[in-house]
């Protein structure tokens, strides 16, 4: 061993697990359709990255 290995702290691990929120079930998620190809082409034609598009521009390709 090279000294980087530490003894695993099980108490800390179980404390973190106890404070984690419950998982979200698929049935609880909203139904959304995203036209990823369309938004990618729109951003490419505009000459910007998809992350740089405004929320309004992104909403054009999201159907609820």
N, C-alpha and C positions, 0 to 999 in steps of 0.2 A: 504494500500500500504506500501511497505517496503523501499521506497526511491530509488529503482533501476529503476523505471519507469521514463523516461524522456519525455518531450514534443517532439512529432515527428517534425522533421525539414523538412517541405515540400519543402522549397526553395533548400536546399541541395539535396534532393531526385530528384527534377526536373532538377537540374544542372547535376547530374550524368546521368540521362536518356538522356539528350541532347548530352552528349559526348560519349554515347555508340555507337558501330558500328551497322550497319544494320544486321539483321539476314541472315544467309547463307541458301539459298534454297537447298532442296534435289537435284534438277536438276543440281545444280552447283557443287556438290561433285563428285569426281572421282569415277568411278566404280571399286571397289576392292573386291576380294574374299579372305577371310582369312580362312585357315584351322586351326581352333583353337584346335581341337582335336589332329591333327597331331603335332602341335608345343608343346602342353602340354605333349604328350607322349614322344616326342624327349627330352624335358627338363627333364622329369622324368627319362628316360633311362640314360641320361647324369649325373643325380644326382645334378642338379642345378635348381633354380627357373627360371621361364620364363623371368623375368625381367633381369636376369643375362646373358642371351644369347646375342651374338653379333648381330649387325645389319645384317651382312651377313647370319648368321644362321636363323634369323627371315625372311629374304627375301626369303628363300627357301619355305616358306609356304604362301607367299602372291602372288596372281596372279592379274595382272592389265589388 
